[in-house]
Amino acid sequence: MKKKMVTVLLTAAMVTAMAAGCGSSSDSGSDKKESYTIGIEQFAEHGSLDNCREGFLKGLEAEGIKEGDNLTVKYKNAAADMGTAKQISDSLVSDKVDLVCAIATPSAQSAYNAAMKADIPVIYTAVTDPVAAELADKDGKPVGEVTGTSDKLPVEEQLKMIREMLPDAKKIGIMYTTSEANSVSTIKEYKSLVKKYDFELVEKGITTTADVSLATDDLLSKVDCITNLTDNTVVASLPTILDKANEKKIPVFGSEIEQVKIGCLAAEGIDYIALGKQTGKMAAKVLKGEAKASEQNFETITEPGFYVNNKVAEDLGITVPEDLANSAVESFGDGN
């Protein structure tokens, strides 16, 4: 009787094992899943970060992972508030998403701090200096299950372009958020290069959007032009800066295409949709089990493009040099 019972139990176990072997791909030895749930945490709402998000989803789709098909997306925006960013990060980890896409440095730091002990990979984008943000070591290797793409600004190309457009300018102003690691890092690079192009750098640090108006007035009283970073707090207040600068006929240079669209004179910048696509493809490798985040060094886009707003140039009485005009990836305010 006991021997018969043991046989029945063994047979049942074999049937269960066979059934498991014939299940969906998520139960197979490959550990691949047929559907995914990811969180997207975006630090602020402005054009370049929106483009990153759009490109990220396109990059996933190019790898067969499409929202509404086999992908569920939980999107949350921190409205440039660090406290809110932490709440979002904690919430996404609590929801046990398969992966977090963090857009901009503060969100990347917040997401990784929340996810590092939960075995949830973080893929970031629009992080200017992943090393300074302590998301990668000096060789570009991830510090854990976190990697992504850098939007490091082409600072020297920007200075060269400004000098060509404003041959008599002496002082360049930059406003930045003192708590943003990416901005602090870029300021250091500007300091190391401005003298090469015969400029003096005038910097103005802020802590919140409430500081922008007075900081802009002070900066505009001291400089010949302003150049903008990808600083999230500053970019979110760019219309205020542009209104004040236009009143004084002082040109403002952007750092990417969206800033030029809304009224900056020109920029040597990167394509944020392309950056997002690159990030999405890195995330797809993680979701499909092809590579861990920790096995992928962060990546960058190496070739900047020139963008110009001809209407702004006309309003300011500035002539765009022919060589720059001919090299423009895209121009605005002239019917194009």
Order of alpha helices (4+ residues) and beta strands (2+ residues): alpha-beta-alpha-beta-alpha-beta-alpha-beta-beta-alpha-beta-alpha-beta-alpha-beta-alpha-alpha-beta-alpha-beta-alpha-beta-beta-alpha-alpha-beta
